[in-house]
Amino acid sequence: MIADTPPPPYTAVIFTSVQKSPNPDGYAQAARDMEQLAARQPGYLGFESARDSLGIGVSYWATAEDALRWKQVVEHRAVQRIGAEHWYADYRVRIATVERDYGLQK
Amino acid sequence: MIADTPPPPYTAVIFTSVQKSPNPDGYAQAARDMEQLAARQPGYLGFESARDSLGIGVSYWATAEDALRWKQVVEHRAVQRIGAEHWYADYRVRIATVERDYGLQK
């Protein structure tokens, strides 16, 4: 569940969102589809997500260019448009370079 | 709920965790206390969190030095120790520089 990312540096895309209502139509299937599609893109390193009243999804990429390419994948753009119009009351996307990491088990 | 961060660059600390069991003793109160204490530290910009089977908390700081100082605050160190020993089966901390952001409403 915790993404097994390589040593830094790498890119993190932090997507924080508030849904208009819980479990909107089509959301769960689209989320699964996008996770699987993202995992097949060049430079994909992993994905983590959690949701209660707020949703946070973090995708990890080898480079900022890989993250940008994923943003532009046609199927992903279509889902972004549906999300902006129908699912989300608000969201924020932050593109960041991970410079250091550590954990309990490593 | 979505942190109202200033224009980049700024620092994000992404804390991803798996709890040994849901709602461990002392966790909820400690989380509230640490959110309030963090908000009083120099360079604090905001905090976002969500938890289902995975927990993700992201704190935002003006600089990497501010984030490091927060890690070393005595009360915070005590809670980190309790977490590592009692609450978490695993966690990962990633320190990142946010270089770009955008959202639905800005």
Backbone of each chain as ProteinMPNN parsed JSONL, in Angstrom:
{"seq_chain_A": "MIADTPPPPYTAVIFTSVQKSPNPDGYAQAARDMEQLAARQPGYLGFESARDSLGIGVSYWATAEDALRWKQVVEHRAVQRIGAEHWYADYRVRIATVERDYGLQK", "coords_chain_A": {"N_chain_A": [[0.836, -1.211, 0.0], [1.968, 1.232, 0.781], [3.871, 3.124, -1.393], [6.577, 1.658, -3.134], [9.035, 3.284, -3.629], [12.029, 4.309, -5.436], [15.387, 5.393, -4.426], [15.51, 8.962, -3.787], [16.406, 11.624, -6.159], [12.932, 12.043, -7.16], [9.717, 12.576, -8.748], [6.769, 13.828, -7.217], [3.286, 13.926, -7.494], [0.84, 15.585, -5.96], [-2.448, 15.233, -5.327], [-5.139, 16.777, -4.114], [-8.453, 16.672, -3.008], [-11.924, 17.653, -2.794], [-14.96, 16.122, -2.821], [-18.097, 16.725, -4.477], [-20.259, 15.218, -3.635], [-20.424, 12.102, -1.79], [-18.903, 9.209, -3.31], [-19.456, 9.642, -6.249], [-21.304, 9.092, -9.324], [-19.784, 6.84, -11.492], [-17.255, 7.357, -10.569], [-15.678, 5.508, -8.965], [-15.077, 3.366, -10.699], [-13.702, 4.751, -12.716], [-11.527, 5.665, -11.239], [-10.23, 3.264, -10.627], [-9.619, 2.401, -13.25], [-7.907, 4.48, -14.064], [-5.771, 4.191, -12.27], [-4.735, 1.759, -13.142], [-4.048, 2.4, -15.763], [-2.203, 4.472, -15.402], [-0.14, 3.051, -14.22], [1.014, 1.809, -16.358], [2.419, 3.717, -17.707], [5.375, 5.43, -18.97], [8.018, 5.871, -16.657], [6.498, 5.682, -14.358], [6.28, 5.273, -10.863], [4.768, 4.628, -8.643], [1.768, 4.729, -6.549], [-0.319, 6.249, -4.152], [-3.196, 6.474, -2.088], [-5.862, 7.975, -0.169], [-8.996, 8.5, 1.389], [-11.214, 10.454, 3.274], [-13.182, 12.821, 4.56], [-11.736, 14.497, 3.019], [-9.886, 13.91, 0.016], [-6.811, 12.439, -0.801], [-4.448, 11.851, -3.203], [-1.415, 10.524, -4.23], [0.831, 10.424, -6.794], [3.797, 8.938, -8.054], [6.71, 9.633, -9.927], [9.415, 9.097, -12.236], [10.554, 11.378, -13.416], [9.783, 14.925, -13.792], [8.879, 15.364, -16.355], [7.812, 12.896, -17.088], [5.59, 12.863, -15.365], [4.137, 15.015, -16.394], [3.584, 14.076, -18.957], [1.82, 12.005, -18.347], [-0.349, 13.479, -17.377], [-1.271, 14.393, -19.796], [-2.195, 12.257, -21.255], [-4.65, 10.898, -23.357], [-7.015, 9.449, -22.454], [-6.843, 10.003, -19.766], [-7.07, 12.765, -19.705], [-9.726, 13.006, -20.469], [-11.036, 11.953, -18.225], [-10.173, 13.763, -16.297], [-11.604, 16.002, -17.14], [-14.278, 15.217, -16.711], [-14.168, 14.927, -13.944], [-13.632, 17.586, -13.087], [-15.946, 18.83, -13.922], [-18.07, 17.378, -12.77], [-17.496, 15.783, -10.418], [-15.91, 17.036, -8.428], [-15.922, 19.465, -5.842], [-13.843, 21.078, -5.241], [-10.336, 21.139, -5.963], [-6.776, 20.612, -5.684], [-3.676, 20.53, -7.315], [-0.385, 19.605, -6.864], [2.907, 19.781, -7.917], [5.874, 18.25, -7.222], [9.329, 17.89, -6.254], [10.77, 15.155, -4.803], [13.178, 15.087, -2.382], [14.306, 13.794, -0.283], [13.885, 10.887, 1.706], [12.536, 8.685, 4.212], [11.836, 5.918, 6.412], [9.898, 3.673, 8.516], [10.676, 1.062, 8.154], [12.878, 1.191, 6.591]], "CA_chain_A": [[0.0, 0.0, 0.0], [2.922, 2.333, 0.702], [4.586, 2.944, -2.662], [7.969, 1.234, -2.954], [9.764, 4.185, -4.523], [13.495, 4.207, -5.396], [16.012, 6.54, -3.755], [15.309, 10.255, -4.437], [15.208, 12.417, -6.41], [11.874, 11.666, -8.091], [8.645, 13.57, -8.732], [5.484, 13.481, -6.601], [2.134, 14.766, -7.838], [-0.091, 15.507, -4.832], [-3.781, 15.646, -5.776], [-6.023, 16.889, -2.951], [-9.769, 16.99, -3.57], [-13.172, 17.565, -2.043], [-16.029, 15.722, -3.741], [-19.388, 17.392, -4.281], [-21.016, 14.271, -2.817], [-19.641, 10.87, -1.699], [-19.065, 8.178, -4.341], [-20.224, 10.093, -7.407], [-21.489, 8.141, -10.428], [-18.673, 6.602, -12.4], [-15.963, 7.71, -9.983], [-14.889, 4.369, -8.488], [-14.561, 2.642, -11.866], [-12.703, 5.603, -13.372], [-10.327, 5.69, -10.389], [-9.527, 1.993, -10.859], [-9.075, 2.417, -14.612], [-6.773, 5.413, -14.15], [-4.64, 3.598, -11.555], [-4.125, 0.738, -13.998], [-3.451, 3.053, -16.932], [-1.013, 5.192, -14.926], [0.926, 2.083, -13.932], [1.643, 1.388, -17.622], [3.085, 4.855, -18.352], [6.822, 5.538, -18.737], [8.448, 6.628, -15.489], [5.615, 5.469, -13.2], [6.965, 4.655, -9.72], [3.849, 4.148, -7.616], [0.59, 5.55, -6.268], [-0.905, 6.084, -2.813], [-4.381, 7.317, -1.939], [-6.718, 7.824, 1.003], [-10.099, 9.47, 1.355], [-12.35, 10.522, 4.208], [-13.881, 14.006, 4.03], [-10.802, 14.978, 1.998], [-9.184, 12.859, -0.7], [-5.426, 12.747, -1.179], [-3.798, 10.841, -4.021], [-0.062, 10.94, -4.6], [1.485, 9.549, -7.765], [5.248, 9.142, -8.068], [7.24, 9.535, -11.287], [10.874, 9.226, -12.31], [10.89, 12.765, -13.744], [8.649, 15.846, -13.958], [8.395, 15.183, -17.722], [6.936, 11.717, -17.048], [4.335, 13.273, -14.716], [3.414, 15.886, -17.328], [3.077, 13.23, -20.041], [0.64, 11.301, -17.82], [-1.44, 14.464, -17.359], [-1.741, 14.664, -21.157], [-2.716, 11.042, -21.9], [-6.014, 11.231, -23.808], [-8.05, 8.895, -21.559], [-6.71, 10.692, -18.493], [-7.644, 14.102, -19.907], [-11.192, 12.879, -20.489], [-11.479, 11.766, -16.837], [-9.954, 15.054, -15.617], [-12.698, 16.895, -17.515], [-15.469, 14.755, -15.988], [-13.955, 15.265, -12.534], [-13.762, 19.039, -12.877], [-17.331, 19.256, -14.156], [-19.123, 16.643, -12.055], [-17.195, 15.1, -9.159], [-15.166, 17.772, -7.401], [-16.246, 20.835, -5.436], [-12.569, 21.791, -5.322], [-9.133, 20.31, -5.882], [-5.495, 21.268, -5.909], [-2.617, 19.639, -7.785], [0.942, 20.158, -6.569], [3.969, 18.994, -8.526], [6.987, 18.439, -6.285], [10.492, 17.009, -6.349], [11.134, 14.528, -3.529], [14.626, 15.194, -2.248], [14.777, 12.967, 0.816], [12.809, 10.099, 2.309], [12.935, 7.69, 5.202], [10.644, 5.219, 6.881], [10.033, 2.821, 9.697], [11.314, -0.21, 7.818], [14.112, 1.379, 5.818]], "C_chain_A": [[0.873, 1.263, 0.0], [3.774, 2.093, -0.536], [6.06, 2.652, -2.404], [8.852, 2.016, -3.927], [11.278, 4.002, -4.364], [14.079, 5.385, -4.627], [15.732, 7.84, -4.516], [16.562, 10.652, -5.238], [14.221, 11.736, -7.367], [10.743, 12.68, -7.917], [7.4, 13.016, -8.052], [4.429, 14.455, -7.096], [1.075, 14.537, -6.762], [-1.433, 16.076, -5.298], [-4.72, 15.614, -4.577], [-7.39, 17.338, -3.443], [-10.887, 16.875, -2.55], [-14.263, 17.208, -3.059], [-17.309, 16.497, -3.446], [-20.297, 16.531, -3.416], [-20.226, 12.969, -2.798], [-19.937, 9.927, -2.859], [-19.881, 8.611, -5.545], [-20.268, 9.016, -8.501], [-20.237, 8.034, -11.295], [-17.307, 6.811, -11.785], [-15.106, 6.486, -9.669], [-14.269, 3.597, -9.661], [-13.467, 3.448, -12.555], [-11.407, 5.631, -12.564], [-9.522, 4.408, -10.589], [-8.869, 1.977, -12.239], [-7.833, 3.299, -14.7], [-5.555, 4.883, -13.398], [-3.929, 2.584, -12.438], [-3.427, 1.358, -15.208], [-2.171, 3.803, -16.544], [0.159, 4.227, -14.759], [1.632, 1.596, -15.196], [2.401, 2.514, -18.306], [4.59, 4.858, -18.051], [7.104, 6.362, -17.478], [7.571, 6.472, -14.262], [6.363, 4.751, -12.078], [6.014, 4.122, -8.654], [2.731, 5.14, -7.356], [0.091, 5.223, -4.864], [-2.15, 6.953, -2.745], [-5.135, 6.981, -0.67], [-7.832, 8.851, 0.87], [-10.955, 9.327, 2.593], [-13.13, 11.763, 3.785], [-13.043, 14.674, 2.941], [-10.225, 13.764, 1.274], [-7.77, 13.323, -1.015], [-4.905, 11.574, -1.99], [-2.427, 11.365, -4.403], [0.479, 9.942, -5.607], [2.955, 9.946, -7.855], [5.798, 8.8, -9.445], [8.747, 9.743, -11.29], [11.292, 10.669, -12.556], [9.608, 13.606, -13.853], [8.044, 15.7, -15.36], [7.466, 13.967, -17.798], [5.58, 12.08, -16.447], [3.491, 14.114, -15.665], [2.824, 15.079, -18.479], [1.818, 12.48, -19.589], [-0.571, 12.24, -17.774], [-2.081, 14.604, -18.741], [-2.258, 13.428, -21.891], [-4.216, 11.222, -22.158], [-7.101, 10.731, -22.847], [-8.037, 9.611, -20.205], [-7.302, 12.102, -18.586], [-9.172, 14.053, -19.892], [-11.726, 12.754, -19.061], [-11.266, 13.05, -16.031], [-11.118, 16.007, -15.889], [-13.989, 16.509, -16.778], [-15.362, 15.135, -14.51], [-14.2, 16.735, -12.249], [-15.216, 19.484, -13.009], [-18.323, 18.638, -13.172], [-18.759, 16.176, -10.646], [-16.701, 16.025, -8.054], [-15.736, 19.161, -7.138], [-14.989, 21.7, -5.519], [-11.439, 20.763, -5.374], [-7.905, 21.175, -6.062], [-4.488, 20.201, -6.34], [-1.286, 20.326, -7.52], [2.006, 19.23, -7.128], [5.26, 19.304, -7.771], [8.122, 17.47, -6.588], [10.834, 16.473, -4.965], [12.65, 14.494, -3.441], [15.198, 14.258, -1.187], [13.612, 12.113, 1.273], [13.391, 9.118, 3.305], [11.658, 7.038, 5.713], [10.938, 4.366, 8.081], [10.874, 1.605, 9.362], [12.513, -0.055, 6.906], [14.671, 2.766, 6.047]], "O_chain_A": [[0.565, 2.239, -0.685], [4.331, 1.01, -0.72], [6.706, 3.298, -1.579], [9.346, 1.473, -4.915], [11.756, 3.596, -3.304], [13.342, 6.283, -4.219], [15.714, 7.84, -5.747], [17.64, 10.095, -5.03], [14.608, 10.97, -8.249], [10.807, 13.542, -7.04], [7.02, 11.868, -8.283], [4.651, 15.666, -7.114], [0.494, 13.457, -6.658], [-1.534, 17.259, -5.624], [-5.057, 14.539, -4.079], [-7.482, 18.29, -4.219], [-10.809, 16.114, -1.587], [-14.456, 17.923, -4.042], [-17.568, 16.877, -2.304], [-21.021, 17.046, -2.563], [-19.425, 12.737, -3.704], [-21.069, 9.849, -3.336], [-20.909, 7.999, -5.835], [-19.393, 8.155, -8.587], [-19.708, 9.041, -11.766], [-16.296, 6.48, -12.404], [-13.94, 6.427, -10.059], [-13.097, 3.225, -9.623], [-12.431, 2.903, -12.935], [-10.316, 5.621, -13.135], [-8.297, 4.445, -10.706], [-7.709, 1.589, -12.38], [-6.838, 2.929, -15.322], [-4.423, 5.097, -13.833], [-2.7, 2.537, -12.49], [-2.36, 0.907, -15.625], [-1.179, 3.769, -17.272], [1.297, 4.541, -15.11], [2.725, 1.034, -15.118], [2.973, 2.306, -19.376], [5.025, 4.355, -17.015], [6.503, 7.415, -17.265], [7.859, 7.066, -13.223], [7.01, 3.732, -12.319], [6.393, 3.268, -7.853], [2.743, 6.255, -7.878], [0.082, 4.064, -4.448], [-2.161, 8.057, -3.289], [-5.063, 5.863, -0.16], [-7.637, 9.93, 0.311], [-11.38, 8.224, 2.937], [-13.708, 11.747, 2.699], [-13.579, 15.335, 2.051], [-10.093, 12.696, 1.872], [-7.558, 14.458, -1.442], [-4.917, 10.435, -1.524], [-2.288, 12.506, -4.843], [0.578, 8.751, -5.314], [3.31, 11.12, -7.747], [5.403, 7.806, -10.054], [9.288, 10.471, -10.457], [12.272, 11.139, -11.977], [8.506, 13.073, -13.987], [6.841, 15.888, -15.539], [6.45, 14.004, -18.492], [4.541, 11.658, -16.954], [2.273, 13.947, -15.735], [1.711, 15.35, -18.929], [0.866, 12.339, -20.357], [-1.687, 11.834, -18.098], [-3.272, 14.893, -18.855], [-2.712, 13.536, -23.03], [-4.956, 11.651, -21.273], [-7.996, 11.486, -22.468], [-9.081, 9.8, -19.58], [-7.955, 12.57, -17.653], [-9.824, 14.954, -19.364], [-12.738, 13.366, -18.717], [-12.087, 13.388, -15.178], [-11.565, 16.728, -14.996], [-14.706, 17.378, -16.281], [-16.327, 15.6, -13.902], [-14.889, 17.088, -11.292], [-15.666, 20.391, -12.308], [-19.298, 19.28, -12.782], [-19.618, 16.169, -9.764], [-17.028, 15.829, -6.883], [-16.0, 19.929, -8.063], [-15.056, 22.891, -5.824], [-11.585, 19.646, -4.878], [-7.981, 22.312, -6.527], [-4.461, 19.102, -5.786], [-1.081, 21.479, -7.9], [2.006, 18.032, -6.844], [5.686, 20.456, -7.687], [7.904, 16.376, -7.109], [11.152, 17.242, -4.058], [13.323, 13.943, -4.313], [16.393, 13.962, -1.175], [12.466, 12.56, 1.235], [14.57, 8.768, 3.251], [10.553, 7.53, 5.484], [12.055, 4.331, 8.597], [11.688, 1.161, 10.172], [13.108, -1.048, 6.487], [15.708, 3.115, 5.483]]}, "seq_chain_B": "MIADTPPPPYTAVIFTSVQKSPNPDGYAQAARDMEQLAARQPGYLGFESARDSLGIGVSYWATAEDALRWKQVVEHRAVQRIGAEHWYADYRVRIATVERDYGLQK", "coords_chain_B": {"N_chain_B": [[-10.457, 22.954, 3.991], [-8.739, 22.019, 1.962], [-5.407, 22.953, 1.833], [-4.503, 26.358, 1.962], [-2.189, 27.298, 0.33], [0.653, 29.451, -0.443], [1.99, 30.906, -3.554], [4.258, 28.624, -5.237], [7.908, 28.393, -4.903], [7.616, 25.954, -2.222], [7.838, 23.811, 0.688], [6.825, 20.416, 0.925], [5.861, 17.9, 3.19], [5.318, 14.642, 2.984], [3.565, 12.258, 4.587], [3.044, 8.978, 4.802], [1.171, 6.288, 6.002], [0.559, 3.09, 7.604], [-1.589, 1.829, 9.929], [-1.236, -0.291, 12.833], [-3.565, -1.206, 13.992], [-6.99, -0.04, 13.719], [-7.658, 3.312, 14.873], [-5.775, 3.599, 17.207], [-4.991, 3.587, 20.765], [-4.808, 6.767, 22.174], [-4.099, 7.979, 19.827], [-5.863, 9.732, 18.319], [-6.179, 12.036, 19.912], [-3.498, 12.842, 20.123], [-2.965, 13.387, 17.443], [-4.639, 15.596, 16.975], [-3.477, 17.393, 18.827], [-0.895, 17.652, 17.73], [-1.437, 18.783, 15.24], [-2.329, 21.304, 16.022], [-0.068, 22.256, 17.359], [1.845, 22.23, 15.324], [0.811, 24.208, 13.676], [1.582, 26.476, 14.961], [4.251, 26.783, 14.494], [7.253, 28.303, 13.103], [7.108, 29.194, 9.684], [5.075, 27.469, 8.968], [2.622, 26.425, 6.66], [0.309, 25.015, 6.139], [-1.898, 22.112, 6.366], [-2.935, 18.885, 5.347], [-4.99, 15.991, 5.47], [-5.947, 12.535, 5.179], [-7.578, 9.434, 5.737], [-8.034, 6.038, 5.038], [-7.764, 2.751, 4.504], [-5.146, 3.285, 4.227], [-3.134, 5.942, 5.53], [-2.652, 9.34, 4.766], [-0.836, 12.179, 5.313], [-0.15, 15.532, 4.686], [2.065, 18.051, 5.273], [2.748, 21.512, 4.901], [5.368, 23.803, 4.303], [7.296, 26.819, 4.556], [10.045, 26.642, 4.024], [12.581, 24.048, 3.601], [14.115, 23.946, 5.87], [12.407, 24.92, 7.852], [10.596, 22.78, 7.93], [12.266, 20.743, 8.859], [12.921, 21.739, 11.376], [10.448, 21.534, 12.655], [10.192, 18.733, 12.752], [11.994, 18.285, 14.781], [10.988, 19.39, 17.101], [10.4, 19.111, 20.547], [8.001, 17.985, 21.753], [6.858, 16.914, 19.497], [8.756, 15.042, 18.708], [8.48, 13.209, 20.779], [5.931, 12.18, 20.256], [6.378, 11.075, 17.738], [8.009, 8.95, 18.482], [6.281, 7.351, 20.032], [4.461, 6.708, 18.012], [6.055, 5.202, 16.21], [6.65, 3.038, 17.806], [4.185, 2.008, 18.694], [1.812, 2.642, 17.135], [2.095, 2.4, 14.323], [2.317, 0.079, 11.657], [3.836, 0.417, 9.458], [5.511, 3.144, 7.859], [6.194, 5.973, 5.696], [8.162, 8.785, 5.078], [8.353, 11.588, 3.071], [10.231, 14.212, 1.831], [9.727, 17.083, 0.046], [10.075, 19.497, -2.616], [7.731, 21.751, -3.655], [7.046, 22.731, -6.862], [5.246, 23.684, -8.682], [1.811, 24.488, -8.924], [-1.742, 24.039, -9.269], [-5.313, 24.504, -9.557], [-8.864, 23.78, -9.235], [-10.256, 26.055, -8.59], [-8.47, 28.09, -8.77]], "CA_chain_B": [[-9.862, 21.61, 4.109], [-7.554, 22.057, 1.104], [-4.526, 23.982, 2.4], [-4.446, 27.562, 1.132], [-0.753, 27.58, 0.264], [1.057, 30.558, -1.318], [2.639, 30.442, -4.785], [5.517, 27.891, -5.07], [8.227, 27.125, -4.247], [7.527, 25.71, -0.783], [8.184, 22.426, 1.003], [5.763, 19.496, 1.347], [6.285, 16.672, 3.854], [4.276, 13.644, 2.742], [3.682, 11.186, 5.582], [2.132, 7.89, 4.444], [1.283, 5.319, 7.093], [-0.383, 1.994, 7.827], [-1.694, 1.593, 11.363], [-1.314, -1.696, 13.248], [-5.006, -1.442, 14.14], [-7.661, 1.25, 13.575], [-7.844, 4.156, 16.051], [-5.024, 3.15, 18.374], [-5.079, 4.389, 21.992], [-4.041, 8.006, 22.255], [-3.744, 8.518, 18.515], [-6.7, 10.847, 17.857], [-5.831, 13.229, 20.698], [-2.139, 13.257, 19.74], [-3.045, 13.977, 16.1], [-5.177, 16.951, 17.148], [-2.466, 18.226, 19.502], [0.224, 17.928, 16.819], [-1.913, 19.738, 14.229], [-2.355, 22.642, 16.634], [1.306, 22.669, 17.65], [2.49, 22.508, 14.03], [0.298, 25.474, 13.137], [2.241, 27.598, 15.645], [5.701, 26.792, 14.206], [7.694, 29.205, 12.025], [7.11, 28.673, 8.322], [3.928, 26.587, 8.71], [1.73, 26.933, 5.611], [-0.966, 24.311, 6.093], [-1.87, 20.661, 6.596], [-4.049, 18.132, 4.768], [-4.868, 14.573, 5.812], [-7.049, 11.633, 4.883], [-7.232, 8.06, 6.103], [-8.932, 4.875, 5.005], [-6.828, 1.699, 4.926], [-3.861, 3.996, 4.267], [-3.222, 7.324, 5.987], [-1.737, 10.275, 4.124], [-0.859, 13.536, 5.858], [0.835, 16.381, 4.015], [2.241, 19.373, 5.877], [3.405, 22.436, 3.971], [6.297, 24.676, 5.022], [7.929, 27.831, 3.708], [11.36, 26.153, 3.599], [12.959, 22.733, 4.105], [14.63, 24.143, 7.228], [11.23, 24.989, 8.729], [10.065, 21.416, 8.064], [13.21, 20.0, 9.699], [12.773, 22.241, 12.749], [9.218, 20.921, 13.192], [10.522, 17.336, 13.08], [12.831, 18.219, 15.978], [10.312, 19.954, 18.279], [10.441, 18.067, 21.577], [6.715, 17.289, 21.89], [6.65, 16.174, 18.258], [9.656, 13.878, 18.772], [7.889, 12.227, 21.708], [4.814, 11.527, 19.559], [6.99, 10.237, 16.693], [8.516, 7.739, 19.131], [5.104, 6.532, 20.355], [3.934, 6.214, 16.747], [6.93, 4.16, 15.666], [6.622, 1.851, 18.675], [2.863, 1.464, 19.029], [0.676, 2.874, 16.245], [2.269, 2.161, 12.89], [2.954, -1.114, 11.109], [4.84, 0.928, 8.523], [5.272, 4.494, 7.348], [7.237, 6.578, 4.89], [8.165, 10.246, 5.076], [9.04, 12.115, 1.885], [10.387, 15.662, 1.894], [9.692, 17.475, -1.365], [9.897, 20.907, -2.96], [6.642, 21.974, -4.609], [7.546, 23.676, -7.865], [4.15, 24.16, -9.503], [0.52, 23.997, -8.475], [-2.919, 24.621, -9.915], [-6.501, 23.911, -8.972], [-10.136, 24.015, -9.899], [-10.765, 27.395, -8.308], [-7.457, 29.12, -8.994]], "C_chain_B": [[-8.636, 21.471, 3.195], [-6.689, 23.22, 1.588], [-4.392, 25.152, 1.418], [-2.993, 28.044, 1.073], [-0.458, 28.736, -0.693], [1.66, 30.027, -2.62], [3.939, 29.687, -4.486], [6.713, 28.808, -5.354], [7.954, 27.143, -2.739], [7.767, 24.22, -0.564], [6.946, 21.641, 1.42], [6.406, 18.299, 2.03], [5.114, 15.708, 3.766], [4.508, 12.475, 3.689], [2.613, 10.14, 5.271], [2.283, 6.782, 5.474], [0.208, 4.25, 7.049], [-0.413, 1.745, 9.33], [-1.757, 0.1, 11.665], [-2.759, -2.116, 13.427], [-5.686, -0.085, 14.071], [-7.765, 1.981, 14.917], [-7.087, 3.683, 17.284], [-5.178, 4.116, 19.553], [-4.204, 5.637, 21.913], [-3.796, 8.678, 20.926], [-4.538, 9.782, 18.159], [-6.348, 12.147, 18.596], [-4.453, 13.746, 20.291], [-2.157, 13.917, 18.363], [-3.577, 15.402, 16.176], [-4.141, 17.879, 17.774], [-1.352, 18.617, 18.536], [-0.198, 18.887, 15.703], [-1.881, 21.154, 14.784], [-0.942, 23.16, 16.9], [2.052, 23.023, 16.356], [2.099, 23.887, 13.512], [0.94, 26.688, 13.797], [3.735, 27.686, 15.343], [6.03, 27.774, 13.084], [7.643, 28.512, 10.664], [5.969, 27.731, 7.998], [3.0, 27.201, 7.666], [0.382, 26.224, 5.562], [-0.779, 22.809, 6.243], [-3.113, 20.043, 5.97], [-3.886, 16.67, 5.176], [-6.133, 13.816, 5.432], [-6.606, 10.242, 5.303], [-8.373, 7.123, 5.746], [-8.043, 3.688, 5.384], [-5.398, 2.249, 5.01], [-4.11, 5.382, 4.857], [-2.218, 8.17, 5.223], [-1.922, 11.634, 4.787], [0.212, 14.335, 5.152], [0.887, 17.707, 4.749], [3.08, 20.216, 4.93], [4.167, 23.482, 4.763], [6.955, 25.643, 4.048], [9.266, 27.338, 3.167], [11.599, 24.747, 4.163], [13.49, 22.828, 5.532], [13.473, 24.231, 8.221], [10.666, 23.591, 8.98], [10.952, 20.594, 8.996], [13.101, 20.441, 11.157], [11.53, 21.636, 13.404], [9.459, 19.46, 13.565], [11.23, 17.228, 14.424], [12.196, 18.831, 17.222], [10.078, 18.834, 19.297], [9.132, 17.277, 21.681], [6.432, 16.421, 20.657], [7.53, 14.921, 18.236], [9.081, 12.794, 19.674], [6.767, 11.462, 21.012], [5.329, 10.638, 18.425], [7.44, 8.891, 17.278], [7.361, 6.792, 19.467], [4.53, 5.91, 19.082], [4.745, 5.044, 16.221], [6.834, 2.878, 16.484], [5.252, 1.189, 18.728], [1.817, 1.556, 17.919], [0.854, 2.307, 14.849], [2.919, 0.812, 12.581], [4.058, -0.706, 10.136], [4.512, 2.398, 8.21], [6.433, 4.919, 6.465], [7.055, 8.093, 4.942], [8.956, 10.712, 3.864], [9.06, 13.641, 1.968], [10.604, 16.165, 0.471], [9.564, 18.987, -1.516], [8.8, 21.026, -4.01], [7.08, 23.066, -5.581], [6.429, 24.322, -8.687], [2.863, 23.686, -8.867], [-0.595, 24.691, -9.244], [-4.136, 23.922, -9.329], [-7.74, 24.258, -9.75], [-10.52, 25.48, -9.765], [-9.686, 28.461, -8.378], [-6.384, 28.623, -9.957]], "O_chain_B": [[-7.625, 20.888, 3.586], [-7.177, 24.34, 1.737], [-4.195, 24.961, 0.218], [-2.625, 29.051, 1.678], [-1.212, 28.978, -1.635], [1.823, 28.816, -2.771], [4.661, 30.071, -3.566], [6.559, 29.865, -5.966], [8.045, 28.178, -2.079], [7.886, 23.457, -1.523], [6.114, 22.141, 2.177], [7.379, 17.739, 1.523], [4.066, 15.914, 4.378], [5.525, 11.787, 3.602], [1.421, 10.387, 5.455], [3.403, 6.378, 5.789], [-0.892, 4.461, 6.537], [0.625, 1.48, 9.936], [-2.266, -0.682, 10.862], [-3.145, -3.228, 13.067], [-5.044, 0.932, 14.334], [-7.939, 1.356, 15.963], [-7.705, 3.393, 18.308], [-5.457, 5.301, 19.369], [-3.011, 5.558, 21.62], [-3.337, 9.819, 20.882], [-3.956, 10.786, 17.745], [-6.235, 13.211, 17.987], [-4.262, 14.952, 20.134], [-1.446, 14.897, 18.137], [-3.047, 16.307, 15.532], [-3.947, 19.006, 17.318], [-0.914, 19.767, 18.519], [0.602, 19.716, 15.268], [-1.458, 22.089, 14.103], [-0.65, 24.338, 16.698], [2.799, 24.0, 16.311], [2.925, 24.632, 12.986], [0.86, 27.799, 13.272], [4.421, 28.561, 15.871], [5.195, 28.045, 12.221], [8.086, 27.372, 10.523], [5.885, 27.234, 6.875], [2.633, 28.371, 7.775], [-0.581, 26.758, 5.012], [0.343, 22.301, 6.248], [-4.205, 20.604, 6.051], [-2.765, 16.163, 5.225], [-7.228, 14.376, 5.374], [-5.424, 9.905, 5.24], [-9.527, 7.368, 6.097], [-7.597, 3.634, 6.53], [-4.562, 1.744, 5.76], [-5.197, 5.935, 4.692], [-1.067, 7.77, 5.051], [-3.027, 12.175, 4.818], [1.35, 13.884, 5.025], [-0.119, 18.411, 4.844], [3.985, 19.724, 4.256], [3.676, 23.989, 5.772], [7.147, 25.33, 2.873], [9.595, 27.574, 2.005], [10.906, 24.312, 5.083], [13.331, 21.893, 6.317], [13.555, 23.675, 9.316], [10.301, 23.257, 10.107], [10.45, 19.837, 9.827], [13.18, 19.615, 12.067], [11.563, 21.27, 14.579], [8.971, 19.002, 14.598], [11.099, 16.226, 15.126], [12.799, 18.798, 18.295], [9.616, 17.748, 18.946], [9.149, 16.047, 21.694], [5.847, 15.342, 20.76], [7.09, 13.86, 17.793], [9.182, 11.606, 19.371], [6.659, 10.244, 21.155], [4.776, 9.566, 18.178], [7.276, 7.841, 16.656], [7.443, 5.588, 19.223], [4.16, 4.736, 19.068], [4.189, 4.016, 15.832], [6.923, 1.775, 15.945], [5.152, -0.036, 18.798], [1.009, 0.64, 17.77], [-0.093, 1.796, 14.25], [3.939, 0.452, 13.168], [5.076, -1.387, 10.006], [3.358, 2.818, 8.296], [7.505, 4.314, 6.481], [5.938, 8.605, 4.86], [10.091, 10.285, 3.652], [8.021, 14.275, 2.153], [11.531, 15.74, -0.22], [9.012, 19.665, -0.65], [8.912, 20.482, -5.109], [7.434, 24.174, -5.178], [6.627, 25.367, -9.308], [2.82, 22.584, -8.32], [-0.416, 25.778, -9.793], [-4.015, 22.88, -8.685], [-7.689, 24.931, -10.78], [-11.045, 26.08, -10.702], [-9.953, 29.624, -8.076], [-5.444, 29.356, -10.266]]}, "name": "protein", "num_of_chains": 2, "seq": "MIADTPPPPYTAVIFTSVQKSPNPDGYAQAARDMEQLAARQPGYLGFESARDSLGIGVSYWATAEDALRWKQVVEHRAVQRIGAEHWYADYRVRIATVERDYGLQKMIADTPPPPYTAVIFTSVQKSPNPDGYAQAARDMEQLAARQPGYLGFESARDSLGIGVSYWATAEDALRWKQVVEHRAVQRIGAEHWYADYRVRIATVERDYGLQK"}
